[in-house]
Amino acid sequence: MSAARPKVVIVGAGFAGLAAAKALHRVPVQVTVVDQHDYHTFTPFLYQVATALLEADAAAFPVRGELRRLGNVSFRLATVTGVDLDAKAVDTDRRRLPYDYLVLAAGGVNAYFGHSEIAGRSLGLNDLPEALQLRNAILARLEAAAWASDPAERARLLSFAVVGGGPTGTEFAGALAELITGTLTRDFPDLDRSEVSITLAEASRHPLSVFPQPLPAAADRALRDKGVRVRSEAMVAEVDQTGLRLKDGTTVPAATVVWAAGVRASHLADGLGLRLGSHERIAVTPTLQVDGHPEVFAVGDFAEIRTPDAGQPLPMLAQVAIQSGRQAAGNIGALLRGETPQPFVYKDLGTMATVGRGFAVADMGPVKLTGQAGFLAWLVVHIARIAGMRNRSLVLTNWVSGYLFRNRPVRLIVGPRETDQAQLQGQR
Ligand SMILES: Cc1cc2nc3c(=O)[nH]c(=O)nc-3n(C[C@H](O)[C@H](O)[C@H](O)COP(=O)(O)OP(=O)(O)OC[C@H]3O[C@@H](n4cnc5c(N)ncnc54)[C@H](O)[C@@H]3O)c2cc1C
């Protein structure tokens, strides 16, 4: 590899960062991908990890394995702490990495809308460690309830609230209801399903309000059929040890609160001195460059991308990330050839969300599916996206056993004993 090749640093090995790295494979540059984890997370499966259907490694794969065949791409495990835009260098907790071109693809984290105390009183579902922590918490609550002799304490331990009826909150709530009804009532002979309360608090009229009607109404019915209490038009004012307090003054008791109400750009965005847009994302030009620094691109969830045709910022979705990562790579190639970078045009391939086993909504342009038809479409799309034979067979085996026998094979509390104790005592 020639040392004279321009250096490209990509921050983040998520959907956008990996797509950019792969697209730079045939461009005469030397690429370094930096991530704080050595794995890539397939986020659509996180709710299945949290509800004991899939092992953690079915929702993640090693970044090095993904990049090893790309001769001009290397990987460094490090947390990026800042960027010196004038010196053209990325600061990490290891050492500085100089660049000629930079692709910022650091993704998103949970957003608490100025209420940072909620982070300590709720559990998130934004990455793999959070999914595992959530699985531990659910199972630990059930174990604690098995010891509880006071009915009020037992009811408290068996109360769950999910805040946010977007795809993450809706998929999780549906799967949690099935974990309890289909599997845990068999594991815990004293457990009666009616003792368990699962509430989904959603600010809009229906969950999945980003989908066109009639899909949100269908998802709402499917959740209620599974025993989820849907509180629509519910604005959460406070989360405390007892559960939720809503803006209308009512309360939702919950020993376990799952926060799925919003996402913002990774906190790295805050310290870069770049213009921020909605959700604290880096504002970019139509060609995905940042103001005043044409050598710096921001993509995926980390960027607020407004396309010339759409006008509105694009949603934080995997396809937006993949396509924008590829476009940034293409524009780096264009700059190297002395050509003009091209504006990003997003191709909407559709969106989908499941509500438990056998039910999904799918919005694919003129085609809108619900129920089993939606679930079939979801299955086909997601089987195709699972990376590698091993992961595919692992996932399929668990899905078949889950579908046919209502089995959730990964019902394991794995974690330090102190954490379990804290969870059992209801201290989040
Ligand atoms: C539970 C869940 C389910 C989802 N389901 C879907 C779905 O079904 N369909 C869909 O289209 N979208 C879905 N999404 C959204 C989708 O995951 C995101 O839009 C997508 O991951 C964005 O890709 P990205 O590359 O921008 O960021 P990410 O995939 O989040 O990758 C960012 C990477 O940057 C790394 N990073 C962050 N900060 C630093 C730092 N300071 N230093 C080093 N590395 C850093 C992270 O470790 C991560 O690997 C879901 C999201 C969640 C949370």
The ligand as an ORCA input file, in Angstrom:
! r2SCAN-3c Opt
* xyz 0 1
  C     -33.524     -0.876     18.984
  C     -33.387     -0.251     17.621
  C     -34.024     -0.835     16.541
  C     -33.908     -0.268     15.280
  N     -34.559     -0.876     14.242
  C     -34.440     -0.348     13.012
  C     -35.080     -0.991     11.906
  O     -35.751     -2.005     12.048
  N     -34.915     -0.418     10.670
  C     -34.175      0.730     10.484
  O     -34.042      1.198      9.360
  N     -33.575      1.333     11.511
  C     -33.684      0.829     12.766
  N     -33.071      1.449     13.801
  C     -32.300      2.677     13.545
  C     -30.916      2.307     13.028
  O     -30.307      1.421     13.916
  C     -30.034      3.539     12.884
  O     -30.653      4.464     12.031
  C     -28.676      3.159     12.351
  O     -28.015      2.322     13.269
  C     -27.813      4.387     12.082
  O     -26.582      3.951     11.609
  P     -25.279      4.774     11.926
  O     -24.158      4.092     11.222
  O     -25.508      6.206     11.668
  O     -25.096      4.648     13.495
  P     -24.845      3.346     14.357
  O     -25.293      2.139     13.671
  O     -25.427      3.684     15.696
  O     -23.268      3.279     14.487
  C     -22.534      4.267     15.151
  C     -21.222      3.666     15.576
  O     -20.401      4.713     16.098
  C     -19.733      4.262     17.244
  N     -19.416      5.404     18.078
  C     -20.265      6.310     18.613
  N     -19.584      7.252     19.284
  C     -18.267      6.930     19.186
  C     -17.061      7.515     19.688
  N     -17.083      8.635     20.411
  N     -15.901      6.893     19.410
  C     -15.861      5.762     18.664
  N     -16.965      5.176     18.160
  C     -18.147      5.766     18.418
  C     -20.729      3.309     17.898
  O     -20.072      2.391     18.742
  C     -21.367      2.636     16.691
  O     -20.701      1.462     16.331
  C     -33.160      0.913     15.087
  C     -32.493      1.479     16.165
  C     -32.607      0.917     17.427
  C     -31.895      1.536     18.589
*
